[in-house]
Amino acid sequence: MDIEQLLAERARLVDSELPDLLLDIKPPELAAAVAYAIDSKGKRIRPALVTLSCEAVGGTARDASFAAASIELIHSSSLVLDDVIDKSEKRRGRYTIHKMWGTDMALLTVQILAALSLKIAARDPRLIHAIADSLFYMGEGEAMELVDFAKDKKSYLELAFRKTGSLFGSAAEVGALVGGGAKEQIKNFTEFGTHVGIAFQIRDDILDCISKEEDIGKPVKNDLFMGRPSIVILDALNSGISIERMMKCNNGELMHLVSDSIDYAEEVAREELELAKGYIETLDESPAKRRLKELGEYIINRSK
């Protein structure tokens, strides 16, 4: 089974946990928006990380399915909020919730998704702290973007941890928790997930510069036009390439103009992945450990 097949398998496991959550949401318009958000399926990488972390410490994917669903609902809520803040009209090739139902309903959808996540996580109260941490850090990350916090590699990595790495860290943490991992193992899995998540964010930055909209299902050069921090753009700026010059480029021209900065970003993503791998190196060899490493490689080489 390759990684794409694994992701599809774990997605089905998580999806089986979700339908009953929608039964009692009122009014119907809110229920429809929440269902639309849940149905807007990505790769389900974070749930796969939950289940693999559980397996790597001796549990099963089924043991972790509820925890994986909880993490995925937090991720879904963050995407809806991102789209509101960025005023994005498309996500994964579909209209965004605020475009379909309006901003007010979109913000209420964010609240309901987070509440549903906590409701599921409460099956094992140990998970609540990890979920709360990621919500807190992700809120900080959104605010950091708005105030133009990142200026260099150090501050960018601080932002990337909050924006993306924190939820990946929580995903690995809750997986190890429900799998029965020892305290030190759980701590190491949190670090593993965090650095994989930072690598994921860096790859997103790269894709924003090199992809076409039809490939990734959302607008490209969004970081540039929205003034959002990206490690590629930051490195290009620090190399003397102006924002004005970058904004005049089409995607092919931009990719050529900032090619050195793209190479640099790829190096930093590799550094983060190698850091992540170090945190699970002492684990006994197992299919799950091997899959976790493969998932990391997939993340920094993906095309969407």
Rosetta blueprint (number, residue, H / E / L):
1 M L
2 D L
3 I H
4 E H
5 Q H
6 L H
7 L H
8 A H
9 E H
10 R H
11 A H
12 R H
13 L H
14 V H
15 D H
16 S L
17 E L
18 L L
19 P H
20 D H
21 L H
22 L H
23 L L
24 D L
25 I L
26 K L
27 P L
28 P H
29 E H
30 L H
31 A H
32 A H
33 A H
34 V H
35 A H
36 Y H
37 A H
38 I H
39 D H
40 S L
41 K L
42 G L
43 K L
44 R L
45 I H
46 R H
47 P H
48 A H
49 L H
50 V H
51 T H
52 L H
53 S H
54 C H
55 E H
56 A H
57 V L
58 G L
59 G L
60 T L
61 A L
62 R H
63 D H
64 A H
65 S H
66 F H
67 A H
68 A H
69 A H
70 S H
71 I H
72 E H
73 L H
74 I H
75 H H
76 S H
77 S H
78 S H
79 L H
80 V H
81 L H
82 D H
83 D H
84 V H
85 I H
86 D H
87 K L
88 S L
89 E L
90 K E
91 R E
92 R L
93 G L
94 R E
95 Y E
96 T L
97 I H
98 H H
99 K H
100 M H
101 W H
102 G L
103 T H
104 D H
105 M H
106 A H
107 L H
108 L H
109 T H
110 V H
111 Q H
112 I H
113 L H
114 A H
115 A H
116 L H
117 S H
118 L H
119 K H
120 I H
121 A H
122 A L
123 R L
124 D L
125 P L
126 R H
127 L H
128 I H
129 H H
130 A H
131 I H
132 A H
133 D H
134 S H
135 L H
136 F H
137 Y H
138 M H
139 G H
140 E H
141 G H
142 E H
143 A H
144 M H
145 E H
146 L H
147 V L
148 D L
149 F L
150 A L
151 K L
152 D L
153 K H
154 K H
155 S H
156 Y H
157 L H
158 E H
159 L H
160 A H
161 F H
162 R H
163 K H
164 T H
165 G H
166 S H
167 L H
168 F H
169 G H
170 S H
171 A H
172 A H
173 E H
174 V H
175 G H
176 A H
177 L H
178 V H
179 G L
180 G L
181 G L
182 A L
183 K H
184 E H
185 Q H
186 I H
187 K H
188 N H
189 F H
190 T H
191 E H
192 F H
193 G H
194 T H
195 H H
196 V H
197 G H
198 I H
199 A H
200 F H
201 Q H
202 I H
203 R H
204 D H
205 D H
206 I H
207 L H
208 D H
209 C H
210 I H
211 S L
212 K L
213 E H
214 E H
215 D H
216 I H
217 G L
218 K L
219 P L
220 V L
221 K L
222 N H
223 D H
224 L H
225 F H
226 M H
227 G L
228 R L
229 P L
230 S L
231 I H
232 V H
233 I H
234 L H
235 D H
236 A H
237 L H
238 N H
239 S L
240 G L
241 I L
242 S L
243 I H
244 E H
245 R H
246 M H
247 M H
248 K L
249 C L
250 N L
251 N H
252 G H
253 E H
254 L H
255 M H
256 H H
257 L H
258 V L
259 S H
260 D H
261 S H
262 I H
263 D H
264 Y H
265 A H
266 E H
267 E H
268 V H
269 A H
270 R H
271 E H
272 E H
273 L H
274 E H
275 L H
276 A H
277 K H
278 G H
279 Y L
280 I L
281 E L
282 T L
283 L L
284 D L
285 E L
286 S L
287 P H
288 A H
289 K H
290 R H
291 R H
292 L H
293 K H
294 E H
295 L H
296 G H
297 E H
298 Y H
299 I H
300 I H
301 N H
302 R L
303 S L
304 K L
